[in-house]
Amino acid sequence: RFVTRSRAPCRFLAMAGGGGTRSPTLAALATNPGDACGLDATGSSNPRAAARRMPLMQVLLFAFFIVTRSVHPLVISMTKVSGKYPHEPITVPLCECVVTMVVAQAMALANGGLIEWVHIWNPKPLAIFSLIGFMYALGDYFELKSLGSLSGTTYQVLMQSRLVVTAGMLYVVKRQKQSLLQWILLLLLVLSLCCYQIMIDLLEKHRLLVGGHAYRPVGAESSTFGILMAVSKVCISCLCAVLSDKSMKDFRGEPIYMQLVQFKIVWFLTLLALMSADGSAFERGVFYKWRLVTFGALASFTVKGWSTMYLLALLDSMLKNIGEACSVLMTYFLVVFGASFEDEYENETFIVVVVVFLSVAAYMASKDVVAKAVRYDAACCAQAVSRL
């Protein structure tokens, strides 16, 4: 009844644009009249369209995403004892899949009953999201391996290299080229990441020499392995973000919590296969040596996963990259000024972190400048052709 009454004014607005030149608003309504009422093209409720017209909701979602991305690597690091995980790390994202599937299916049953729950198993979206979920599971595995060898701040800074990977993927998949200015900024970003790593090593060496201790690069192999795992995580994360952004918008008629179930089915099975390959996890049990902070890591994984998927569905993958770049400074300040961490504030490290953040911000800001330049060149060419 609500849908029938709500669609009438939308159709009126769409028909009002017929004949002659239509305004952009009426033209958009004619394409999908339900957008003005928060409905999709079929007339069903569309909370995503309503969310896109609420700037405050978008800002809150974006800010919440930054906070979760900043806290998450630190919570994972806190689960380590003497630099190692006492529990099996893969059990945490495995349990997160179970929690998400249970909560999301309960939401489907509560909102749409058994009919909406049956739609979760629609073959077409289920197949697409299952494939993406498989890649997400590999990304979780690489993330845990990298965080086991890297600090939270180092992990966050390395994650910013995803902009370089994204630029390459855009050229290969969509033939979307980068301008000379954008490639310069990307190279600046890569060099700033290298400077951060060099600065960390130099400061550690300086502190040891001042204290009268010999400098020994502890965990060199582990750090190299962690960097390789982080790079693999970057590649998978970029690909999954682009595919999720596209697929979740292609199936916008489905609620996001239904899509989460479709993601998590193969996601869970893949993590279960990786855990069974180890063998020891099943022998000791899933909750072997779990502590209170481990359950906190489970909550962090769950909140991070939901906030990421909602951001991709309601906004886009580029804003996801911007949010992850903004989380670098927040992670740094949490580590330096947090009472639970031993890191001290150092001007050198802070300056390098700021350079990394500004490099990312400069690249993101350059996209609008380049887009305007392309439109200006196209307009000049069109004007020159018209004069011939």
Secondary structure, 3 states (H helix, E strand, C coil): CHHHHHHHHHHHHHHHCCCCCCCHHHHHHHHCHHHHHCECCCCCECHHHHHHCCHHHHHHHHHHHHHHHHHHHHHHHHCCECCECCCCCCHHHHHHHHHHHHHHHHHHHHHHHHHHHHHCCCHHHHHHHHHHHHHHHHHHHHHHHHHCCCCHHHHHHHHCCHHHHHHHHHHHHHCCCCCHHHHHHHHHHHHHHHHHHHHHHHHHHHHHHHCCCCCCCCCHHHHHHHHHHHHHHHHHHHHHHHHHHHHHHHCCCCCHHHHHHHHHHHHHHHHHHHHHHHCHHHHHCCCCCCCHHHHHHHHHHHHHHHHHHHHHHHCCHHHHHHHHHHHHHHHHHHHHHCCCCCCCCCHHHHHHHHHHHHHHHHHHHHHHHHHHHHHHHHHHHHHHHHHC
